[in-house]
Amino acid sequence: MKQIVVISGKGGTGKTTIVASLAALAKNAVVADCDVDAPDLHLILKPEIKETHEFKGSKTAVKDDSKCIYCGKCKEVCRFDAVNENFEIDYTLCEGCGACVFVCPADALKLEEKISGYAYISQTRYGPMSHAKLNIGEEASGKLVVVVKENAKRIAETEGRNLILIDGSPGIGCPVIASLSGADLALIVTEPTMSGIHDLKRILSVAKHFNVTSVVCINKYDINSGNSNKIMDFCRNAGIEAVGKIPFNPVVTGAMVAGKSVVEFSDDEVSNEIKSMWDKIKTLICNDIKCRTEKDAEGEDQGA
């Protein structure tokens, strides 16, 4: 079983758009949306939820009014202003640090786990999907990413699928690190802007730290040929393969509006470049994936 994680270092590069097309091309993959803070892959894949699981990734202080002596010590030590004038806990502000529990002389406070979000296992027209949604204002996104990936692995093992295709979070924080863990290849999607180049370098350093082989795709490369050339030069000097240069085309927006992947929506230069990129990725990561997907595609053609 192989894992490909698609990351970007910043938001808005077209990462999820590319993942949707790769999911359409892969044939035998489990798709995992690990952008749990702001997931949007479901807008294209339209998953039918089969299982829903509560995620308890953080704790909150809970007060027993029958024990409280209203001494005010909890309010004094709370650095997050989660205890109001009536010594009641505001759960939207409580960070679960436990300081109030520690200082309470009446043992009236305790930390309890709370529901921080939900993990889902779904079915899409491209196969199974593992995804999740973190509740507003919650933390522990890295832990929820781990849950999403574990669910994806379980599905792959049960159904005999040989690839997990991961849509990672933007940036370089905890959910990105959790997405990279155990990956065989990182496809980094960048754009020909100064911020795109800067964040490409940042995310490459993170992937290198975790010994994950990286390749690069320049999305909308033709909107600034100068910056695209800088990215190509950087990749060449760093020994990193640029597997894709996707041109700007309004057809991508049309596909999004239609709720379809680009390769499903249109057969044009963008679709052809994504297909070419996928062929390069298959060759890089494992010949078994290439054989398996071609075999599945033949079976689908015969059954049509």
C-alpha positions in Angstrom: 0.0 0.0 0.0 1.4 3.4 -1.0 0.5 6.9 0.2 0.6 10.0 -1.9 0.0 13.3 -0.1 -0.8 16.5 -2.0 0.2 19.6 -0.1 0.8 23.2 -1.0 2.5 25.2 1.7 -0.2 27.9 1.3 -3.9 28.0 0.5 -5.4 28.7 -2.9 -2.9 27.0 -5.1 -5.4 24.5 -6.5 -4.4 21.5 -4.4 -7.9 20.1 -3.9 -8.8 20.6 -7.6 -5.8 18.4 -8.5 -6.6 15.8 -5.9 -10.1 15.4 -7.3 -8.7 14.7 -10.8 -6.1 12.3 -9.4 -8.9 10.5 -7.6 -10.7 10.1 -10.9 -7.6 8.7 -12.6 -6.4 6.4 -9.8 -9.2 3.8 -10.1 -8.0 1.8 -7.1 -7.4 4.4 -4.4 -8.9 5.4 -1.1 -9.2 9.2 -0.9 -8.5 10.9 2.4 -9.3 14.6 2.9 -6.9 15.6 5.7 -7.8 19.3 5.6 -10.0 18.9 8.6 -10.1 22.6 9.5 -11.7 23.6 6.2 -12.4 20.6 4.1 -13.8 21.1 0.6 -13.0 18.0 -1.4 -16.5 16.8 -0.7 -17.9 19.6 -2.9 -16.4 17.8 -5.9 -16.6 14.1 -4.9 -20.1 14.4 -3.3 -19.6 11.6 -0.8 -22.4 9.5 0.5 -21.7 9.1 4.2 -21.8 5.5 5.5 -20.3 5.9 8.9 -20.0 8.9 11.4 -17.8 8.8 14.4 -17.4 11.3 17.2 -13.9 12.8 17.7 -12.9 13.8 21.2 -9.6 15.5 20.9 -9.7 18.1 23.7 -11.0 18.6 27.2 -12.9 21.3 29.0 -13.4 22.2 32.7 -16.7 21.1 34.2 -18.0 22.5 37.5 -20.1 20.7 40.1 -22.3 23.5 41.6 -23.1 21.4 44.6 -19.4 21.5 45.7 -18.5 25.0 44.6 -17.8 27.4 47.5 -17.5 30.4 45.1 -14.0 31.4 46.4 -13.0 32.8 43.0 -9.6 31.1 42.8 -10.6 29.5 39.4 -11.3 32.9 38.0 -8.0 34.2 39.3 -5.8 31.6 37.6 -7.7 31.3 34.3 -5.6 33.0 31.6 -8.3 32.7 29.0 -11.2 34.5 30.8 -13.3 31.3 30.6 -14.7 31.9 34.2 -17.3 34.6 34.3 -18.4 36.8 37.3 -20.8 34.1 38.5 -18.0 31.5 38.4 -19.5 29.7 35.5 -17.4 28.1 32.7 -17.6 29.5 29.2 -16.9 26.4 27.2 -16.1 28.4 24.0 -13.2 30.1 25.9 -12.0 27.2 28.0 -8.7 25.7 26.7 -8.7 22.7 29.0 -5.4 23.6 30.6 -6.6 22.3 34.0 -5.3 25.3 36.1 -8.7 25.8 37.7 -8.9 22.1 38.6 -5.5 22.3 40.2 -6.3 25.3 42.5 -9.9 24.5 43.4 -10.0 23.8 47.2 -13.4 22.2 47.1 -12.7 19.7 44.3 -15.6 21.2 42.4 -13.9 21.2 39.0 -12.7 18.4 36.7 -11.6 18.0 33.1 -13.9 16.1 30.7 -13.4 15.1 27.1 -15.7 17.0 24.7 -16.7 16.3 21.1 -14.3 18.3 19.0 -15.5 17.1 15.6 -16.6 14.2 13.5 -14.9 11.6 11.3 -16.7 10.2 8.3 -16.3 7.2 6.0 -18.1 7.7 2.8 -18.5 6.3 -0.7 -17.9 8.5 -3.8 -18.2 7.8 -7.6 -14.4 7.3 -7.5 -14.4 4.9 -4.6 -14.2 5.1 -0.7 -13.3 8.3 1.1 -12.2 9.1 4.6 -12.8 12.6 5.8 -13.6 14.7 8.8 -14.8 18.1 10.1 -13.3 19.9 13.1 -15.9 21.9 15.1 -15.5 25.7 15.0 -12.9 27.0 17.4 -11.5 23.6 18.2 -7.9 22.5 18.2 -6.3 19.1 17.9 -6.5 19.1 14.1 -3.4 17.0 13.9 -5.0 14.3 16.0 -8.1 14.3 13.8 -5.9 13.9 10.7 -4.4 10.8 12.3 -7.9 9.4 12.7 -8.7 10.2 9.0 -5.6 8.4 7.9 -6.2 5.4 10.1 -9.7 5.0 8.7 -8.3 5.2 5.2 -5.7 2.5 5.9 -8.4 0.3 7.4 -10.6 0.7 4.3 -7.6 0.0 1.9 -6.7 -3.2 3.8 -10.3 -4.4 3.9 -11.0 -3.7 0.3 -7.6 -4.6 -1.1 -6.8 -1.2 -2.4 -3.1 -0.3 -3.0 -3.1 3.5 -2.8 -4.2 6.1 -0.4 -4.5 9.6 -2.0 -4.3 12.3 0.6 -5.5 15.9 0.3 -3.4 17.6 2.9 -3.9 20.9 4.7 -2.3 24.1 3.5 0.7 25.6 5.4 3.3 23.7 7.4 1.5 23.2 10.8 0.5 20.1 12.8 -2.2 18.8 10.3 0.3 19.0 7.5 2.9 17.1 9.5 0.4 14.5 10.4 -0.6 14.2 6.7 3.0 13.7 5.7 3.6 11.0 8.3 4.1 7.7 6.5 3.7 9.1 3.0 5.7 7.6 0.1 5.5 10.7 -2.0 4.6 14.4 -1.5 3.1 16.2 -4.5 3.6 19.9 -3.8 1.3 22.2 -5.7 2.7 25.7 -6.1 1.9 28.8 -8.1 4.1 31.3 -9.9 3.9 34.1 -7.3 6.4 35.4 -4.8 4.4 34.0 -1.9 4.1 30.7 -3.8 7.8 30.4 -4.2 8.4 31.3 -0.6 6.0 28.7 0.7 7.2 26.0 -1.7 10.6 26.3 -0.1 9.1 26.1 3.4 7.0 23.0 2.7 9.9 21.3 0.9 12.0 21.7 4.0 9.3 20.1 6.1 8.9 17.1 3.7 12.7 16.7 3.7 12.8 16.7 7.5 10.5 13.7 7.5 12.4 12.0 4.7 9.4 12.2 2.3 10.3 12.3 -1.4 8.8 15.4 -3.1 7.8 16.4 -6.6 6.4 19.7 -7.7 3.5 20.8 -9.8 3.2 24.5 -10.9 -0.4 25.4 -11.3 -1.4 28.3 -13.6 2.3 28.4 -14.6 1.6 30.7 -17.6 0.3 33.7 -15.6 3.9 34.6 -14.7 6.5 32.9 -16.8 9.3 34.6 -15.0 8.3 33.2 -11.6 7.6 29.8 -13.2 11.2 29.8 -14.6 12.5 30.6 -11.1 10.6 27.7 -9.7 11.9 25.4 -12.4 15.5 26.6 -11.7 15.1 26.1 -8.0 13.8 22.5 -8.5 16.6 21.7 -10.9 19.2 23.0 -8.5 17.6 21.1 -5.6 17.3 17.9 -7.5 13.5 17.9 -7.3 11.4 16.8 -10.3 8.8 19.1 -11.6 6.2 16.6 -12.8 3.5 19.1 -13.9 3.0 22.5 -15.4 -0.7 23.2 -15.6 -1.8 26.2 -17.7 -4.5 28.7 -16.6 -7.8 27.9 -18.1 -11.4 29.0 -17.2 -12.4 25.3 -17.8 -11.2 24.6 -14.2 -13.8 27.1 -12.8 -16.4 25.5 -15.0 -15.6 22.1 -13.6 -15.9 23.4 -10.0 -19.3 25.0 -10.7 -20.5 21.7 -12.2 -19.2 19.8 -9.1 -16.9 17.7 -11.2 -13.2 17.0 -11.5 -11.4 18.7 -14.4 -10.5 15.4 -16.1 -14.2 14.3 -15.8 -15.5 17.6 -17.0 -13.4 18.3 -20.1 -10.8 16.8 -22.3 -8.5 19.7 -23.0 -4.9 20.9 -22.3 -5.5 21.1 -18.5 -6.9 17.5 -18.4 -4.1 16.3 -20.6 -1.4 17.8 -18.4 -3.0 16.3 -15.3 -3.1 12.9 -16.9 0.5 13.3 -18.0 1.5 14.3 -14.4 -0.3 11.2 -13.0 1.6 8.9 -15.4 4.9 10.4 -14.1 3.8 10.0 -10.5 2.8 6.3 -11.0 6.2 5.6 -12.6 7.9 7.3 -9.7 6.1 5.7 -6.8 5.3 2.1 -7.9 4.8 0.1 -11.0 2.2 -2.0 -9.2 -0.1 0.9 -9.0 0.3 1.5 -12.7 -0.6 -2.1 -13.6 -3.4 -2.3 -11.1 -5.1 0.9 -12.4 -4.8 -0.1 -16.0 -6.2 -3.5 -15.3 -9.2 -1.9 -13.5 -9.7 0.6 -16.4 -9.8 -2.3 -18.9 -12.4 -4.1 -16.7 -14.5 -1.0 -16.6 -14.3 -0.6 -20.4 -15.4 -4.2 -20.9 -18.3 -3.8 -18.6 -19.5 -0.6 -20.2 
